[in-house]
Amino acid sequence: MFINSILLQAAGGGMDYKMLIMMGLVFVVFYFFMIRPQQKKQKDAVKWRNELKKGDKVVTIGGLYATVVSVNDDNIVIEPDPGVRLTFSRESISMEASQKAQKA
């Protein structure tokens, strides 16, 4: 009996405009505080990776500190120690080494 009355109340109301406005506001807040900053951060990271040049000091995603030796279209050759050269994809470069030191 009690459950039937609750179900009838819920079914009779429908979705009113206040609920739609509230859902819209939640989406707007979510967009400006979560989605938009993440897209901007990702766009800046891609731009930075495309501007890498010989001699830049970088940190890979795995935490390897190295100097950029050469830059190709998709790959970057880095030198962690003199005489040791490794080839990485551009996406595996995390940040500039000087930025890492400033944050610490």
Biopython code that builds the backbone (N, CA, C, O; Angstrom):
import numpy as np
from Bio.PDB.StructureBuilder import StructureBuilder

atoms = [
    (1, "MET", "N", (0.824, -1.186, 0.000)),
    (1, "MET", "CA", (0.000, 0.000, 0.000)),
    (1, "MET", "C", (0.870, 1.252, 0.000)),
    (1, "MET", "O", (0.666, 2.153, -0.814)),
    (2, "PHE", "N", (1.838, 1.308, 0.912)),
    (2, "PHE", "CA", (2.715, 2.469, 1.024)),
    (2, "PHE", "C", (3.570, 2.628, -0.240)),
    (2, "PHE", "O", (3.762, 3.744, -0.722)),
    (3, "ILE", "N", (4.080, 1.518, -0.773)),
    (3, "ILE", "CA", (4.915, 1.561, -1.978)),
    (3, "ILE", "C", (4.091, 2.018, -3.175)),
    (3, "ILE", "O", (4.587, 2.766, -4.018)),
    (4, "ASN", "N", (2.849, 1.582, -3.260)),
    (4, "ASN", "CA", (1.989, 1.999, -4.367)),
    (4, "ASN", "C", (1.758, 3.509, -4.362)),
    (4, "ASN", "O", (1.756, 4.140, -5.419)),
    (5, "SER", "N", (1.564, 4.085, -3.183)),
    (5, "SER", "CA", (1.320, 5.521, -3.117)),
    (5, "SER", "C", (2.577, 6.305, -3.516)),
    (5, "SER", "O", (2.476, 7.358, -4.145)),
    (6, "ILE", "N", (3.763, 5.792, -3.151)),
    (6, "ILE", "CA", (5.019, 6.453, -3.554)),
    (6, "ILE", "C", (5.188, 6.381, -5.060)),
    (6, "ILE", "O", (5.561, 7.367, -5.695)),
    (7, "LEU", "N", (4.916, 5.221, -5.632)),
    (7, "LEU", "CA", (5.048, 5.072, -7.081)),
    (7, "LEU", "C", (4.055, 5.946, -7.824)),
    (7, "LEU", "O", (4.393, 6.510, -8.864)),
    (8, "LEU", "N", (2.852, 6.070, -7.321)),
    (8, "LEU", "CA", (1.859, 6.921, -7.968)),
    (8, "LEU", "C", (2.265, 8.388, -7.906)),
    (8, "LEU", "O", (2.051, 9.125, -8.868)),
    (9, "GLN", "N", (2.846, 8.825, -6.792)),
    (9, "GLN", "CA", (3.301, 10.209, -6.674)),
    (9, "GLN", "C", (4.447, 10.477, -7.641)),
    (9, "GLN", "O", (4.500, 11.532, -8.274)),
    (10, "ALA", "N", (5.352, 9.530, -7.750)),
    (10, "ALA", "CA", (6.497, 9.708, -8.638)),
    (10, "ALA", "C", (6.066, 9.699, -10.096)),
    (10, "ALA", "O", (6.593, 10.474, -10.895)),
    (11, "ALA", "N", (5.135, 8.856, -10.455)),
    (11, "ALA", "CA", (4.689, 8.757, -11.836)),
    (11, "ALA", "C", (3.823, 9.931, -12.237)),
    (11, "ALA", "O", (3.808, 10.300, -13.411)),
    (12, "GLY", "N", (3.118, 10.520, -11.326)),
    (12, "GLY", "CA", (2.203, 11.602, -11.656)),
    (12, "GLY", "C", (2.896, 12.914, -11.937)),
    (12, "GLY", "O", (2.374, 13.727, -12.700)),
    (13, "GLY", "N", (4.068, 13.152, -11.342)),
    (13, "GLY", "CA", (4.710, 14.458, -11.446)),
    (13, "GLY", "C", (5.312, 14.741, -12.806)),
    (13, "GLY", "O", (5.020, 15.779, -13.401)),
    (14, "GLY", "N", (6.111, 13.884, -13.294)),
    (14, "GLY", "CA", (6.836, 14.164, -14.522)),
    (14, "GLY", "C", (8.023, 15.076, -14.230)),
    (14, "GLY", "O", (8.262, 15.430, -13.075)),
    (15, "MET", "N", (8.751, 15.451, -15.244)),
    (15, "MET", "CA", (9.940, 16.281, -15.077)),
    (15, "MET", "C", (9.563, 17.737, -15.300)),
    (15, "MET", "O", (9.141, 18.103, -16.397)),
    (16, "ASP", "N", (9.705, 18.560, -14.295)),
    (16, "ASP", "CA", (9.339, 19.962, -14.477)),
    (16, "ASP", "C", (10.553, 20.778, -14.876)),
    (16, "ASP", "O", (11.675, 20.272, -14.872)),
    (17, "TYR", "N", (10.338, 22.020, -15.215)),
    (17, "TYR", "CA", (11.380, 22.879, -15.761)),
    (17, "TYR", "C", (12.485, 23.179, -14.744)),
    (17, "TYR", "O", (13.623, 23.426, -15.142)),
    (18, "LYS", "N", (12.184, 23.164, -13.462)),
    (18, "LYS", "CA", (13.217, 23.442, -12.453)),
    (18, "LYS", "C", (14.300, 22.371, -12.475)),
    (18, "LYS", "O", (15.486, 22.668, -12.330)),
    (19, "MET", "N", (13.887, 21.149, -12.654)),
    (19, "MET", "CA", (14.838, 20.049, -12.716)),
    (19, "MET", "C", (15.720, 20.164, -13.957)),
    (19, "MET", "O", (16.920, 19.901, -13.885)),
    (20, "LEU", "N", (15.145, 20.551, -15.085)),
    (20, "LEU", "CA", (15.923, 20.718, -16.310)),
    (20, "LEU", "C", (16.934, 21.853, -16.168)),
    (20, "LEU", "O", (18.072, 21.731, -16.619)),
    (21, "ILE", "N", (16.523, 22.950, -15.545)),
    (21, "ILE", "CA", (17.436, 24.080, -15.329)),
    (21, "ILE", "C", (18.575, 23.648, -14.419)),
    (21, "ILE", "O", (19.733, 23.978, -14.673)),
    (22, "MET", "N", (18.260, 22.926, -13.380)),
    (22, "MET", "CA", (19.283, 22.466, -12.442)),
    (22, "MET", "C", (20.279, 21.535, -13.132)),
    (22, "MET", "O", (21.486, 21.649, -12.917)),
    (23, "MET", "N", (19.785, 20.624, -13.951)),
    (23, "MET", "CA", (20.671, 19.712, -14.686)),
    (23, "MET", "C", (21.548, 20.492, -15.656)),
    (23, "MET", "O", (22.728, 20.176, -15.811)),
    (24, "GLY", "N", (20.995, 21.497, -16.304)),
    (24, "GLY", "CA", (21.772, 22.336, -17.216)),
    (24, "GLY", "C", (22.867, 23.087, -16.491)),
    (24, "GLY", "O", (23.987, 23.177, -16.993)),
    (25, "LEU", "N", (22.569, 23.631, -15.315)),
    (25, "LEU", "CA", (23.571, 24.345, -14.532)),
    (25, "LEU", "C", (24.690, 23.413, -14.065)),
    (25, "LEU", "O", (25.859, 23.797, -14.053)),
    (26, "VAL", "N", (24.336, 22.215, -13.690)),
    (26, "VAL", "CA", (25.345, 21.238, -13.274)),
    (26, "VAL", "C", (26.275, 20.930, -14.446)),
    (26, "VAL", "O", (27.489, 20.833, -14.266)),
    (27, "PHE", "N", (25.714, 20.776, -15.641)),
    (27, "PHE", "CA", (26.539, 20.505, -16.815)),
    (27, "PHE", "C", (27.463, 21.679, -17.123)),
    (27, "PHE", "O", (28.633, 21.467, -17.440)),
    (28, "VAL", "N", (26.965, 22.908, -17.038)),
    (28, "VAL", "CA", (27.781, 24.096, -17.307)),
    (28, "VAL", "C", (28.937, 24.188, -16.307)),
    (28, "VAL", "O", (30.076, 24.444, -16.698)),
    (29, "VAL", "N", (28.652, 23.984, -15.035)),
    (29, "VAL", "CA", (29.702, 24.029, -14.015)),
    (29, "VAL", "C", (30.717, 22.913, -14.266)),
    (29, "VAL", "O", (31.924, 23.140, -14.184)),
    (30, "PHE", "N", (30.238, 21.731, -14.566)),
    (30, "PHE", "CA", (31.121, 20.604, -14.843)),
    (30, "PHE", "C", (32.024, 20.913, -16.032)),
    (30, "PHE", "O", (33.214, 20.600, -16.001)),
    (31, "TYR", "N", (31.475, 21.522, -17.078)),
    (31, "TYR", "CA", (32.259, 21.853, -18.269)),
    (31, "TYR", "C", (33.368, 22.850, -17.940)),
    (31, "TYR", "O", (34.523, 22.634, -18.307)),
    (32, "PHE", "N", (33.027, 23.938, -17.253)),
    (32, "PHE", "CA", (34.007, 24.996, -16.999)),
    (32, "PHE", "C", (35.050, 24.624, -15.951)),
    (32, "PHE", "O", (36.151, 25.173, -15.966)),
    (33, "PHE", "N", (34.734, 23.717, -15.053)),
    (33, "PHE", "CA", (35.698, 23.349, -14.023)),
    (33, "PHE", "C", (36.425, 22.039, -14.283)),
    (33, "PHE", "O", (37.454, 21.786, -13.658)),
    (34, "MET", "N", (35.929, 21.200, -15.181)),
    (34, "MET", "CA", (36.557, 19.905, -15.398)),
    (34, "MET", "C", (37.011, 19.705, -16.852)),
    (34, "MET", "O", (38.184, 19.420, -17.095)),
    (35, "ILE", "N", (36.120, 19.848, -17.792)),
    (35, "ILE", "CA", (36.418, 19.495, -19.173)),
    (35, "ILE", "C", (37.309, 20.537, -19.844)),
    (35, "ILE", "O", (38.334, 20.187, -20.429)),
    (36, "ARG", "N", (36.938, 21.790, -19.766)),
    (36, "ARG", "CA", (37.673, 22.856, -20.458)),
    (36, "ARG", "C", (39.127, 22.978, -20.006)),
    (36, "ARG", "O", (40.006, 23.061, -20.864)),
    (37, "PRO", "N", (39.430, 22.994, -18.697)),
    (37, "PRO", "CA", (40.844, 23.073, -18.300)),
    (37, "PRO", "C", (41.670, 21.877, -18.762)),
    (37, "PRO", "O", (42.842, 22.030, -19.105)),
    (38, "GLN", "N", (41.071, 20.691, -18.773)),
    (38, "GLN", "CA", (41.794, 19.504, -19.222)),
    (38, "GLN", "C", (42.106, 19.597, -20.708)),
    (38, "GLN", "O", (43.203, 19.225, -21.125)),
    (39, "GLN", "N", (41.168, 20.086, -21.522)),
    (39, "GLN", "CA", (41.408, 20.248, -22.949)),
    (39, "GLN", "C", (42.511, 21.273, -23.203)),
    (39, "GLN", "O", (43.347, 21.082, -24.086)),
    (40, "LYS", "N", (42.513, 22.349, -22.438)),
    (40, "LYS", "CA", (43.534, 23.385, -22.600)),
    (40, "LYS", "C", (44.910, 22.838, -22.230)),
    (40, "LYS", "O", (45.890, 23.104, -22.926)),
    (41, "LYS", "N", (44.987, 22.084, -21.150)),
    (41, "LYS", "CA", (46.253, 21.490, -20.720)),
    (41, "LYS", "C", (46.780, 20.527, -21.776)),
    (41, "LYS", "O", (47.979, 20.510, -22.057)),
    (42, "GLN", "N", (45.897, 19.727, -22.360)),
    (42, "GLN", "CA", (46.303, 18.763, -23.373)),
    (42, "GLN", "C", (46.773, 19.483, -24.637)),
    (42, "GLN", "O", (47.755, 19.066, -25.251)),
    (43, "LYS", "N", (46.092, 20.549, -25.030)),
    (43, "LYS", "CA", (46.476, 21.310, -26.209)),
    (43, "LYS", "C", (47.846, 21.959, -26.010)),
    (43, "LYS", "O", (48.661, 21.971, -26.933)),
    (44, "ASP", "N", (48.108, 22.497, -24.823)),
    (44, "ASP", "CA", (49.408, 23.102, -24.525)),
    (44, "ASP", "C", (50.527, 22.067, -24.546)),
    (44, "ASP", "O", (51.632, 22.361, -25.001)),
    (45, "ALA", "N", (50.253, 20.862, -24.061)),
    (45, "ALA", "CA", (51.263, 19.799, -24.053)),
    (45, "ALA", "C", (51.623, 19.380, -25.476)),
    (45, "ALA", "O", (52.797, 19.166, -25.780)),
    (46, "VAL", "N", (50.629, 19.263, -26.342)),
    (46, "VAL", "CA", (50.894, 18.890, -27.739)),
    (46, "VAL", "C", (51.697, 19.987, -28.426)),
    (46, "VAL", "O", (52.632, 19.698, -29.174)),
    (47, "LYS", "N", (51.342, 21.232, -28.180)),
    (47, "LYS", "CA", (52.073, 22.363, -28.774)),
    (47, "LYS", "C", (53.527, 22.349, -28.304)),
    (47, "LYS", "O", (54.439, 22.551, -29.106)),
    (48, "TRP", "N", (53.747, 22.113, -27.012)),
    (48, "TRP", "CA", (55.103, 22.080, -26.477)),
    (48, "TRP", "C", (55.918, 20.949, -27.101)),
    (48, "TRP", "O", (57.081, 21.148, -27.453)),
    (49, "ARG", "N", (55.325, 19.779, -27.239)),
    (49, "ARG", "CA", (56.038, 18.640, -27.831)),
    (49, "ARG", "C", (56.414, 18.912, -29.278)),
    (49, "ARG", "O", (57.476, 18.488, -29.735)),
    (50, "ASN", "N", (55.546, 19.620, -30.006)),
    (50, "ASN", "CA", (55.839, 19.932, -31.403)),
    (50, "ASN", "C", (56.945, 20.978, -31.533)),
    (50, "ASN", "O", (57.575, 21.070, -32.587)),
    (51, "GLU", "N", (57.192, 21.757, -30.501)),
    (51, "GLU", "CA", (58.218, 22.795, -30.541)),
    (51, "GLU", "C", (59.558, 22.346, -29.956)),
    (51, "GLU", "O", (60.472, 23.159, -29.826)),
    (52, "LEU", "N", (59.688, 21.067, -29.603)),
    (52, "LEU", "CA", (60.962, 20.574, -29.066)),
    (52, "LEU", "C", (62.064, 20.716, -30.095)),
    (52, "LEU", "O", (61.842, 20.531, -31.292)),
    (53, "LYS", "N", (63.261, 21.046, -29.618)),
    (53, "LYS", "CA", (64.401, 21.212, -30.515)),
    (53, "LYS", "C", (65.648, 20.616, -29.876)),
    (53, "LYS", "O", (65.651, 20.264, -28.696)),
    (54, "LYS", "N", (66.694, 20.509, -30.665)),
    (54, "LYS", "CA", (67.959, 19.936, -30.212)),
    (54, "LYS", "C", (68.500, 20.762, -29.049)),
    (54, "LYS", "O", (68.513, 21.992, -29.099)),
    (55, "GLY", "N", (68.945, 20.067, -28.000)),
    (55, "GLY", "CA", (69.532, 20.730, -26.848)),
    (55, "GLY", "C", (68.575, 20.930, -25.684)),
    (55, "GLY", "O", (69.017, 21.263, -24.584)),
    (56, "ASP", "N", (67.273, 20.735, -25.894)),
    (56, "ASP", "CA", (66.309, 20.879, -24.798)),
    (56, "ASP", "C", (66.496, 19.759, -23.784)),
    (56, "ASP", "O", (66.762, 18.616, -24.155)),
    (57, "LYS", "N", (66.361, 20.079, -22.539)),
    (57, "LYS", "CA", (66.431, 19.079, -21.467)),
    (57, "LYS", "C", (64.996, 18.673, -21.134)),
    (57, "LYS", "O", (64.152, 19.522, -20.849)),
    (58, "VAL", "N", (64.730, 17.368, -21.173)),
    (58, "VAL", "CA", (63.378, 16.858, -21.008)),
    (58, "VAL", "C", (63.337, 15.728, -19.992)),
    (58, "VAL", "O", (64.365, 15.179, -19.598)),
    (59, "VAL", "N", (62.105, 15.393, -19.574)),
    (59, "VAL", "CA", (61.835, 14.250, -18.714)),
    (59, "VAL", "C", (60.816, 13.382, -19.441)),
    (59, "VAL", "O", (59.802, 13.884, -19.925)),
    (60, "THR", "N", (61.082, 12.079, -19.519)),
    (60, "THR", "CA", (60.127, 11.182, -20.163)),
    (60, "THR", "C", (59.015, 10.819, -19.180)),
    (60, "THR", "O", (59.094, 11.134, -17.993)),
    (61, "ILE", "N", (58.005, 10.169, -19.679)),
    (61, "ILE", "CA", (56.896, 9.740, -18.825)),
    (61, "ILE", "C", (57.395, 8.764, -17.760)),
    (61, "ILE", "O", (56.851, 8.717, -16.656)),
    (62, "GLY", "N", (58.415, 7.997, -18.084)),
    (62, "GLY", "CA", (58.987, 7.041, -17.134)),
    (62, "GLY", "C", (59.929, 7.671, -16.121)),
    (62, "GLY", "O", (60.406, 6.985, -15.217)),
    (63, "GLY", "N", (60.207, 8.975, -16.256)),
    (63, "GLY", "CA", (61.055, 9.654, -15.290)),
    (63, "GLY", "C", (62.515, 9.757, -15.686)),
    (63, "GLY", "O", (63.353, 10.081, -14.845)),
    (64, "LEU", "N", (62.843, 9.491, -16.944)),
    (64, "LEU", "CA", (64.218, 9.550, -17.422)),
    (64, "LEU", "C", (64.566, 10.979, -17.835)),
    (64, "LEU", "O", (63.906, 11.551, -18.702)),
    (65, "TYR", "N", (65.593, 11.554, -17.222)),
    (65, "TYR", "CA", (66.072, 12.891, -17.571)),
    (65, "TYR", "C", (67.082, 12.759, -18.708)),
    (65, "TYR", "O", (67.976, 11.914, -18.657)),
    (66, "ALA", "N", (66.934, 13.604, -19.740)),
    (66, "ALA", "CA", (67.827, 13.504, -20.887)),
    (66, "ALA", "C", (67.842, 14.812, -21.663)),
    (66, "ALA", "O", (67.069, 15.732, -21.398)),
    (67, "THR", "N", (68.756, 14.860, -22.636)),
    (67, "THR", "CA", (68.872, 16.002, -23.539)),
    (67, "THR", "C", (68.457, 15.556, -24.932)),
    (67, "THR", "O", (68.827, 14.468, -25.372)),
    (68, "VAL", "N", (67.696, 16.385, -25.623)),
    (68, "VAL", "CA", (67.250, 16.060, -26.975)),
    (68, "VAL", "C", (68.435, 16.188, -27.924)),
    (68, "VAL", "O", (69.111, 17.216, -27.954)),
    (69, "VAL", "N", (68.684, 15.108, -28.715)),
    (69, "VAL", "CA", (69.781, 15.090, -29.677)),
    (69, "VAL", "C", (69.269, 15.420, -31.067)),
    (69, "VAL", "O", (69.873, 16.216, -31.786)),
    (70, "SER", "N", (68.147, 14.804, -31.447)),
    (70, "SER", "CA", (67.552, 15.096, -32.755)),
    (70, "SER", "C", (66.046, 14.879, -32.684)),
    (70, "SER", "O", (65.537, 14.127, -31.852)),
    (71, "VAL", "N", (65.355, 15.565, -33.587)),
    (71, "VAL", "CA", (63.895, 15.503, -33.626)),
    (71, "VAL", "C", (63.470, 15.122, -35.036)),
    (71, "VAL", "O", (63.848, 15.782, -36.004)),
    (72, "ASN", "N", (62.681, 14.054, -35.151)),
    (72, "ASN", "CA", (62.092, 13.643, -36.433)),
    (72, "ASN", "C", (60.600, 13.941, -36.387)),
    (72, "ASN", "O", (60.129, 14.608, -35.466)),
    (73, "ASP", "N", (59.859, 13.455, -37.367)),
    (73, "ASP", "CA", (58.419, 13.705, -37.399)),
    (73, "ASP", "C", (57.708, 13.090, -36.194)),
    (73, "ASP", "O", (56.969, 13.777, -35.489)),
    (74, "ASP", "N", (57.931, 11.803, -35.961)),
    (74, "ASP", "CA", (57.232, 11.101, -34.886)),
    (74, "ASP", "C", (58.132, 10.727, -33.716)),
    (74, "ASP", "O", (57.643, 10.451, -32.621)),
    (75, "ASN", "N", (59.441, 10.717, -33.941)),
    (75, "ASN", "CA", (60.381, 10.237, -32.929)),
    (75, "ASN", "C", (61.333, 11.332, -32.473)),
    (75, "ASN", "O", (61.594, 12.300, -33.188)),
    (76, "ILE", "N", (61.841, 11.148, -31.267)),
    (76, "ILE", "CA", (62.837, 12.048, -30.699)),
    (76, "ILE", "C", (63.969, 11.184, -30.171)),
    (76, "ILE", "O", (63.731, 10.206, -29.462)),
    (77, "VAL", "N", (65.193, 11.541, -30.513)),
    (77, "VAL", "CA", (66.365, 10.831, -29.997)),
    (77, "VAL", "C", (66.892, 11.655, -28.829)),
    (77, "VAL", "O", (67.184, 12.843, -28.964)),
    (78, "ILE", "N", (67.007, 10.988, -27.672)),
    (78, "ILE", "CA", (67.485, 11.676, -26.476)),
    (78, "ILE", "C", (68.765, 11.022, -25.981)),
    (78, "ILE", "O", (69.066, 9.878, -26.319)),
    (79, "GLU", "N", (69.513, 11.764, -25.177)),
    (79, "GLU", "CA", (70.785, 11.282, -24.650)),
    (79, "GLU", "C", (70.784, 11.463, -23.129)),
    (79, "GLU", "O", (71.032, 12.565, -22.638)),
    (80, "PRO", "N", (70.507, 10.386, -22.377)),
    (80, "PRO", "CA", (70.505, 10.502, -20.923)),
    (80, "PRO", "C", (71.921, 10.644, -20.341)),
    (80, "PRO", "O", (72.118, 11.368, -19.365)),
    (81, "ASP", "N", (72.890, 9.965, -20.930)),
    (81, "ASP", "CA", (74.302, 10.048, -20.551)),
    (81, "ASP", "C", (75.113, 10.212, -21.832)),
    (81, "ASP", "O", (74.655, 9.808, -22.901)),
    (82, "PRO", "N", (76.294, 10.789, -21.749)),
    (82, "PRO", "CA", (77.113, 10.921, -22.957)),
    (82, "PRO", "C", (77.376, 9.561, -23.603)),
    (82, "PRO", "O", (77.825, 8.624, -22.942)),
    (83, "GLY", "N", (77.093, 9.469, -24.891)),
    (83, "GLY", "CA", (77.315, 8.234, -25.640)),
    (83, "GLY", "C", (76.138, 7.275, -25.636)),
    (83, "GLY", "O", (76.161, 6.286, -26.368)),
    (84, "VAL", "N", (75.109, 7.534, -24.837)),
    (84, "VAL", "CA", (73.927, 6.660, -24.782)),
    (84, "VAL", "C", (72.770, 7.398, -25.454)),
    (84, "VAL", "O", (72.333, 8.446, -24.978)),
    (85, "ARG", "N", (72.284, 6.852, -26.551)),
    (85, "ARG", "CA", (71.194, 7.496, -27.281)),
    (85, "ARG", "C", (69.994, 6.566, -27.340)),
    (85, "ARG", "O", (70.118, 5.382, -27.652)),
    (86, "LEU", "N", (68.844, 7.120, -27.037)),
    (86, "LEU", "CA", (67.593, 6.362, -27.029)),
    (86, "LEU", "C", (66.582, 7.062, -27.919)),
    (86, "LEU", "O", (66.552, 8.291, -27.990)),
    (87, "THR", "N", (65.755, 6.281, -28.596)),
    (87, "THR", "CA", (64.715, 6.833, -29.457)),
    (87, "THR", "C", (63.364, 6.650, -28.782)),
    (87, "THR", "O", (63.004, 5.546, -28.373)),
    (88, "PHE", "N", (62.626, 7.740, -28.671)),
    (88, "PHE", "CA", (61.298, 7.727, -28.054)),
    (88, "PHE", "C", (60.293, 8.374, -28.999)),
    (88, "PHE", "O", (60.665, 9.171, -29.860)),
    (89, "SER", "N", (59.036, 8.031, -28.837)),
    (89, "SER", "CA", (57.996, 8.755, -29.565)),
    (89, "SER", "C", (57.766, 10.095, -28.874)),
    (89, "SER", "O", (58.075, 10.248, -27.692)),
    (90, "ARG", "N", (57.231, 11.053, -29.600)),
    (90, "ARG", "CA", (56.993, 12.381, -29.025)),
    (90, "ARG", "C", (56.061, 12.322, -27.819)),
    (90, "ARG", "O", (56.243, 13.069, -26.858)),
    (91, "GLU", "N", (55.076, 11.448, -27.863)),
    (91, "GLU", "CA", (54.084, 11.366, -26.796)),
    (91, "GLU", "C", (54.673, 10.902, -25.470)),
    (91, "GLU", "O", (54.073, 11.114, -24.416)),
    (92, "SER", "N", (55.844, 10.270, -25.517)),
    (92, "SER", "CA", (56.436, 9.762, -24.279)),
    (92, "SER", "C", (57.264, 10.810, -23.541)),
    (92, "SER", "O", (57.787, 10.532, -22.461)),
    (93, "ILE", "N", (57.392, 12.009, -24.105)),
    (93, "ILE", "CA", (58.094, 13.093, -23.426)),
    (93, "ILE", "C", (57.088, 13.816, -22.542)),
    (93, "ILE", "O", (56.062, 14.296, -23.024)),
    (94, "SER", "N", (57.379, 13.893, -21.262)),
    (94, "SER", "CA", (56.430, 14.427, -20.298)),
    (94, "SER", "C", (56.527, 15.932, -20.131)),
    (94, "SER", "O", (55.532, 16.642, -20.281)),
    (95, "MET", "N", (57.725, 16.426, -19.819)),
    (95, "MET", "CA", (57.870, 17.856, -19.557)),
    (95, "MET", "C", (59.324, 18.268, -19.694)),
    (95, "MET", "O", (60.222, 17.437, -19.833)),
    (96, "GLU", "N", (59.525, 19.565, -19.651)),
    (96, "GLU", "CA", (60.872, 20.102, -19.688)),
    (96, "GLU", "C", (61.526, 19.860, -18.325)),
    (96, "GLU", "O", (60.869, 19.993, -17.292)),
    (97, "ALA", "N", (62.799, 19.510, -18.316)),
    (97, "ALA", "CA", (63.490, 19.176, -17.067)),
    (97, "ALA", "C", (63.550, 20.363, -16.117)),
    (97, "ALA", "O", (63.480, 20.178, -14.902)),
    (98, "SER", "N", (63.678, 21.570, -16.638)),
    (98, "SER", "CA", (63.736, 22.740, -15.757)),
    (98, "SER", "C", (62.390, 22.980, -15.084)),
    (98, "SER", "O", (62.357, 23.471, -13.956)),
    (99, "GLN", "N", (61.286, 22.652, -15.737)),
    (99, "GLN", "CA", (59.954, 22.770, -15.104)),
    (99, "GLN", "C", (59.847, 21.809, -13.948)),
    (99, "GLN", "O", (59.275, 22.163, -12.917)),
    (100, "LYS", "N", (60.375, 20.607, -14.077)),
    (100, "LYS", "CA", (60.326, 19.608, -13.021)),
    (100, "LYS", "C", (61.098, 20.098, -11.798)),
    (100, "LYS", "O", (60.654, 19.915, -10.665)),
    (101, "ALA", "N", (62.256, 20.724, -12.031)),
    (101, "ALA", "CA", (63.069, 21.226, -10.927)),
    (101, "ALA", "C", (62.380, 22.396, -10.224)),
    (101, "ALA", "O", (62.488, 22.527, -9.005)),
    (102, "GLN", "N", (61.682, 23.238, -10.964)),
    (102, "GLN", "CA", (60.984, 24.380, -10.377)),
    (102, "GLN", "C", (59.820, 23.927, -9.521)),
    (102, "GLN", "O", (59.550, 24.543, -8.490)),
    (103, "LYS", "N", (59.116, 22.865, -9.913)),
    (103, "LYS", "CA", (57.959, 22.392, -9.171)),
    (103, "LYS", "C", (58.367, 21.733, -7.850)),
    (103, "LYS", "O", (57.607, 21.755, -6.882)),
    (104, "ALA", "N", (59.557, 21.151, -7.813)),
    (104, "ALA", "CA", (60.021, 20.465, -6.604)),
    (104, "ALA", "C", (60.513, 21.433, -5.590)),
    (104, "ALA", "O", (60.941, 21.030, -4.509)),
]
sb = StructureBuilder()
sb.init_structure("model")
sb.init_model(0)
sb.init_chain("A")
sb.init_seg("    ")
for serial, (resi, resn, name, xyz) in enumerate(atoms, 1):
    if name == "N":
        sb.init_residue(resn, " ", resi, " ")
    sb.init_atom(name, np.array(xyz, "f"), 0.0, 1.0, " ", f" {name:<3s}", serial, name[0])
structure = sb.get_structure()
